[in-house]
Structure formats: C-alpha cells, structure tokens
C-alpha cells in the first residue's frame, strides 16, 4: 500500500513538473504542441492526483487536489465555473454557524473548568504584547518590500478606470475599544463579531467559576458537551471542504482568467515574496527557538492554511485551526482564547499587505512618501486593520479609509481590485498561520505545551 502511494506521489510530481515546463514553452512559443493534447495531459495529471488522494486518506491532500482540479475546470469551462460559487458559499455558511458556539463553549469551559482566573489576565497581556510586536514586524517587511520592488512606478490606470465606491469609516481608538463589548450577544453572533463573542464568553466563564459547585458542575457539563458536539459538527462539515474549495478556485479562474495577471504581476510577486520572507525569517525562527517539531507543526497547519488559501476567508479556517492546534498539544483553554482574539489583533498577512498597498497607491499616483509619512501611516494601520479577518476582502475598505485619512487618491485602488482575490488568498493564509503560531508561543510561555501530543500528531481521516 505504501509503495503504491509512493509511486503515485512520484508520478504526480513528474507529470505536474512536465505540465509547468510545457506551459512555459507554449507561453514563449518555443514548441508547437496541439492544445487538445496539452489539455488531455493536464486532465490526466489531475486524475493521478485524485488517485493519490484516495490512497493518502488525508483531508489536506484532498483539499490541495481540489484546488488543482478547480483551477483546471475553471480554465477549461469558464462559463460553467462562474455558476458554481454557491457550493463554496454553502460551506462558508455552515462554518459560520459553528464559530460562535464553538468559541463560547471552548472558552467558557477552559476558564471555568480550571478555575484559573489569573490565566486570562496573563494570556491577555502576553497575547497583546506578542501580537503587536509581530504585527509591527509585518508592517515593516511590507514597507521594505514595496520600496525595493517599486511595483507601482510606471503603471498607468486604464482609461475606463472608475474610483471604487465603498462606504468607508475609519474607527477612532475609543470606538474600537467600545466595539469590543457586546450590547446584544445575539446581534454579535449575527454580525460575526468574533471579538464581542470572546469578551462575552470570558465574562460568562468567570461568572460560572464563581458559582457554587452544584451549579458550576451543571454548566460545565453543558459547555463541555456543547464543545465536543461542535467539534463533531465541524468534522462533518469539513468533509464538504474539498467540494467547496473546488468551486471557489474554479469560480476565481473562470471569472478572472489569467490575463489579469500580466499588468500586476510585479505587485503580486512583491506581496507573496514579502509574505514568504515573513514566514521564513519571523515565524520559522520562532518555532525553531521554541524547539517545536517543525514537520508536525507544518502538518498541523496544513489543513487550516489550505482552507484559508482556497476560500480567501479566515473564518472558514477557524474551527479547523482550533481543533488542529488542540490536537497538536496546545491546551484548549489557550487555543480558545488566543486564536479568536488573534482574529482581531494578530492580522500579520493583512497588516503586511496594507502597508505595501498604501505605498503602491502612492507610487502609481506619482506621490513620494517620506520615511516619516510611511511610519505614520503604519501607526494608523495598526488601529484600522483590527477586526477585518472574518470578512472576505474587507481589507480593501480599510485601505481606502487609510488612504483618505492621508489625502492620497483612491482611484489607483482600481488596479488592485483586479487581483485582490489572489492577494487575499496569500494574506489570509498568513493570518491563520500567525494565529496558530501564537497559540504555540503562549503554550510554551505558560509551560503547558504537550510535546508528546505534538510528536504524535496526524491529520489522516
């Protein structure tokens, strides 16, 4: 069985490499190849990948194969692909029903179950300190990257460009703090305001911890049962993830095509290069320093990260991130607090993108920003970027608000709109990876990380 899987893996890698090589030859018209033959070869490669997924029995592998199959389907059948986005929307709706009860149950059970109220205070200041340091580094990397590549210089807006219309509201610090506290928990759940759900759950958990043993035991059994039920609910929904990923990628390719990349390839490469730099020179050294088993950690990240990349939506990966990090050895009480809180305070990919995008807009408009102006813009972005992870492409609204507050033109954002979904896939993935890393950092800081569970981690289904 293992030898068959290994042969399939080698065959998949070989045919995929050949596809890439042929595509390059065709792009530069170096080799005349019949288009039907090339299409057949691509489809054959996808079929090989599907056979490998059957052998591997891994949800992550199925998701990755679905991305490949979706790209092929969207390229070959764009008209059909444009009409199947509802499949990915179904998945997102089901996932969103899980988030609030899952956060509530795991956080309340973690606080009241261990009766350690000091832990919340410690986790609070440690998490915020870590989030702000890492987010600042991400902002700096974005600024350096765009100043080196100068991706916006020389670009000209299309004649038909129209300034995007958004309702832009830049929150003040007091408004942001006030928005942390729910006035109606049902409304917070309906609006998908994760931070308000977290605050309500913390206070609710503290209240249960102060009850007498009889009432406290009853509530703990309820929240414990609810948490386990929602994890099982998530497991059921996740079987639909490959279908949703297939539909999302097919729709993206079918709707956009590949032509949109030509003019903005430099910007796209700048973003992805800076995201990779952040992962290699910030996240990776941190994991190595903490002596975390790197291969198992990457395995634990693979499922939530691949879902985030395919759907370009952080919320879709939240339940998988919660479950995978707990199975990886991070205590539930830490996972349940750090990841949801990080969705508002630890948006590494988004903050990096926003600093890069603001300078890009200035470059397109021919406006020179001094170092002082760029630093001031970063300080504003530290505030305005909070709380956008749960909304797909909401960072565009934050970008427009920041540009307006600095008197920069918003019309160049028209250029970013063309490839925003591709940029969102990368920055959302880094958001999820950053939050998962934060749980490990906090667990190590609290000396409660389970190395044995980490070494035995597996994502097989």
N, C-alpha and C positions, 0 to 999 in steps of 0.2 A: 504493500500500500504506500509506504513512504517513498520507495523507489519510483513508483508511478507519479506521485506528486512532484518529486524532484525533476523527473523527465519533463513533465508538463510545464514546470516553472522555467526550465531552461528553454523549452520550445517557445513559450510566451515571450521571454526576454529577447530571444533571437528574432522572432517574427516582428515584434514591436520595433526593434532596432532597424530592421530592414525597411519597415514602413516609413520610419523617420528619414532614413537615407534616401529612399525613393522620392519622398515628398520634397526633399531639398533639391534633388536632381531635376524634378519636374518644375519646381518653382523658378530655377535658373535656366530652364530649358536646355539642360545638358544631356538629357536622354529622352528619346521619344518612346513613350510607353502608352499603350492603349488604356483609356480611362476606365473601361469596363473591367479590364484585367486588374488594375490597381484597386478598384472598388471591391472586387471579389477577394483580393488578398487581404484587404483591411477587415472585411467581414469574417474571413477565416481566422484572423488574429483574435477578433472579439470572441468567436466561438471557442477558441483554445483557452482564452482567459476564463470563460464561463465554466469549462470543464475543470480548470484548475480550482475555481471557487467551490465546485461540488466536492472536490477531493479535500480541500483545506477545511471546510466546515467552519469558516470564520466570518462573522458578520462584517468585520472591517474589510476583508477581501471582497466580499460581495458588494459592499458599497463602492470600493475602488473600481471593480469591474463594471458596475452600473454606471459610473462616471464615464468610463471609456465607451461603453455601449451607447450611452445617451449622446455623447459627442458625435459618434458615427451616425446615429439615427437622425440627429438634428442637422447634420451636414448633408446627408443623402435625401432626407424627406422633410425639408424645412416647413412646408405647408401643414403637414400633419403635426409636426413638433410644436408649432405655435399654438395648437389647440389642446395640448395635454398638460398644461401647467396646473390644472385643477388637481392632479394627482399629488403634486408636491404641496399644494395648499391644504389638502386633506390631512397630510402628515403633520404639517405645522399646526393645524387646528387641534389635532389630537394631543400633540406635545404640549401645547399651551394649556390644555385642561389639566395636565399633570403638575405643572410648575408650582402654582400657589399651594395646593395641598401638600405637595412633597416637601417644599421649603418649610411650611408651617409644622408639619409632623416631625421632620428630622431635627429641626432647630429646637422646638419645644421639648421633644424627648431628650435631646442632648443636654439641654440646660437643666431641666427639672429632674431628669433621670440620674444625673451625677451630683446634683445639689451643690455644684461648684460655681457660685455666682461670681467669684473673683476671676474665674476663667474668662468670662465675657469681657470684663474690663481689660484684662491683659491682651486678649485677642484683638480687641478693638483698637488700642493704641499701637500694638505691634503691626497689625494689618495695615492701618492707615499710613504708618511710617514706611513700611515696605512698599506699599502701592505708590506713594508719592515719589520715593527715590527712583523706582524702576520706571515710572511714567515720565519723569524728568529726563532720564537717560534716553528713553524712546523719542521724546521730543527733540533732543539734541542730535540724535542719529538722523532723524528726518531732515532737520535743517542742514546738517553737513552734507547729506546725500544730494539734496536738490541744488545746493550751492556748487557742488562739484560737477554734477551732470548738466546743469543749466538747461533742463529739458524744455522749459517754456520759451527760451530765447529763439527767435526765428519763426515761431509758429504764428500762423495767420488765421483769424476766425473765418469760418465760411460766410459767404455773402448772405445766406439765409439765416444766420445765427440770430436768435432772439433770446433776450435775457430770461433765464428760468424764473418762473413765478412760484414762489413759496411764501407761506406765512411764517415770517421769521421773528422770533422773540428771544432775545438774549437775557437769560436769568441773572439777576444780581445774586450776591452771596447770601443775603438774607432770605431771598425767595427760594434758593436752593436748599438751605437748611430747613425752612418751613415745609418744603415739599417732601422732606424725609418722613414727616409724621402724618399718618393717615387720618382723615376726618371721617371716613367711612370705609371699613375694611372690604366690604363688598365692591365698592367703587374701585378700590386699589387693585383688587383681583381682576375686575372687568377691564381696567385700563392697562393691566400688565405691568404695574409699577412695583418692580421686584423689591426696591429699597423699602417702600412702605410696608410690604408684607414682612420683610425681615425685622423691621422695627417693632411691628405689632407682635410678631412671634417671640421676640426677645422678651418683651414686657409680659406677654402671656406665660412664657416659660418661667420667668421669675415669680409671677403670681402663684403658679402651681407649686413651685419649690417651697413657698411659704405656707402652703396648706397643711392640715394635719395628715397623718399617714393614710387614713382611710380614703379621704377624697383624693389625695395625691396619687395613691395607687390606682384608683379608678381612671383618672385622667391619663396616667402614664400608660396603662394598658390600652386605652383608646388611641393615643397618639402613636404608640409603638405599632399597634395593629394597622393604623392608617398608613404609617410609613412603609411597612412591609407590603401592604396592598398596592400602594402607588409605585413601588419598585417593580412589582409583578406586572402592573398595568403598563409601565414603561417597557418592560421586556416584550410584552405582546405587541405594543405599538412599533417597537424597533424592528420587528420582522417585516414591516411595511417600508422601512427606510430605503432599501435598495430600489424599490419601485419609485419612491418619491425623488430620490437622487437622480435616477434615470430621466424622469420627467423634467426636473429642474435644469439639468445640463442640456438636454435635448431642446428645451424651450429657449435657453440662452443662446445656443449656437444657431438654432433655426431662426430666431428673431433678429439676432445681430449680424450673423455671418462672420466671416473672417476679415472682411475689408476694413472694418472699423479700427483694426489694429495698426494699419500702415502708418497713419499720421501721428499716432500717440504711443508708438511702441517704446520710445525713449522714456516717457513718463512711467509707463507700466513696468519697464525693466528697472527704473530707478526705485520704484516702490518695493518691488519684490526683492531687489538686491539689498535694500536697507532693512527689510523685514528679516532676511536671512542673516544679515550682519547682527541684528538684534538677538536672534536665536542662538547664533554661534558664539557671540562674544559677551552676552549677558546671561541668557538662560542656561546654556550648556556649562560654562564655568561654575555657575551657582550649583548646579546639580552634581558636578564632579567634586566641588568643595565639600558638599554635604554627604558625599560618599553614598549616593543613591545608585542602585543598579540601573545603569543607563539604558540597557536593552529592554529591560522590563518596563521601565518608565516610558520609553517610546511606544511600547506595545500598549500600555495603559492609555496613552494619549491618542493612539491611532483612531479609535472609534469616534470619540467626540470631535477630534480635529477634522476627520474626513467628512463628518456630517456638517460641521460648520462651514467647511470649504465648499461643499456641494450646494448647500442651501443659502449661503451668504447670510445666515441668521444665527446669532449667538444663542437665542432661546432654544432653538431646535437641539442644541448640543448640551444644554444644561442638565437634563436628567441623566444622560449617559455619563457626563463628567462627574456628577455626584456619585453615581454607582461605581464607576471605574476607580476613582480615587479612594473610595472606601475599601474596595476590594484590593487596592494596591497597598493598603496598610496605614492610611490616614484615618484617625478616629472620626466617627460620624459627627460628633459634636463640633469638630474643627471644620470638616468638609461642609457641613450645613451652614456654618457661619461665614466662612471665608469666600466660597465661590459666589453665593448670591450677593454678598457685599461687594466683591470684586467686579460684579457686573455693572456697578455704578462708579466705582473708584479706581478700578485697575484695567483700563482700556488701552493696553500697550500698543496694539496694532492701530487702533483708531487715532490715538494721540500722535503717533508717528506719522500717519497719513495726513492728519490735519496740518501739522507744521509744514510738511512737504508741499501740500496742496496750496496753502496760503502764499508761499513764496513762488510757487509755479504760476499762480494767477498774476502776481506782480510782475513776473518775468514776461509773460505773454503781453501784459499791458504796457511793458516798457518802463516800469516804475522801479527805481533802485531803492531797496530797503537797507538801511544801515544795520549793523550788528545790534545796536541798542533797540531799534524798532522790531527786529526779529525776536529778540529776547522778551520784549514787552508783549509781543503777540503770543509767545509761548505761555507767558503767565496768564493771559486771558484764556487761552485754550485749556489750561489746567482746570479752569472752572467750567467753561462752556461745553467741554467734552463729556462731562459726567452724565450718566444716565441714558446713553443712547444705544447701548449694546443690544437691547432687546428689540429694537426696531430696525428692520432691514433698510439700509441706506439712509438712515436718519442723520448720519454724519454730514450729508450734503446741506441739511438745514443749519447745522452748527457751523459749517464752513461759511455759508452765506451770512450768518449772523456776525461772525468774527470779521469777515471782510467789510461788512457795512460799518461796524464799530470803528474800523481803522481807515475808513474813507476810500477803500480800494474798490475798483469796479467789479461787478458780479457777472458781467457778460462773458468773460473768459471761462466761467464755470461750465458754459455750454460745451466746451471741448471735453471736460472731464465726464460729463453725462454719458458720452458715447461708450466709455469703457468703465464706468463706475461699478457695474456689476462684477467685472473681473477684478477690480481693485478691492471691492468689498469682500470677495472670497478670500483674498490673502489676509487682509487686516482682521477679519472676523476670526479666522483660524488662529492668528497670533493672540488675539484677545482670549480665546479659550485656552490655548497653551499656557499663556501667562497666568491665568487664574488657577489652572491645575497645578502649576509650579508653586504658586503662592500657598496652596494647602500643604504641600510637602515642606516648604520652608517653615511654616507655622508649626507643623507637627514636630519637626526637628527642633525648633526653638523651644517648644514646650516639652521636649524629650518624651514624646508619646508616639513616635513613628514605629510601626511594626515592620522591621526588616525581614522577618520570616515570611510574612504575607506578601511582601514586595517580591521576594525571590521566587515565590510560587505562583505569581500572577499569570493568568491565562485568559485569553478572550475568545476561546472556542465556544461554539454554540451546540 
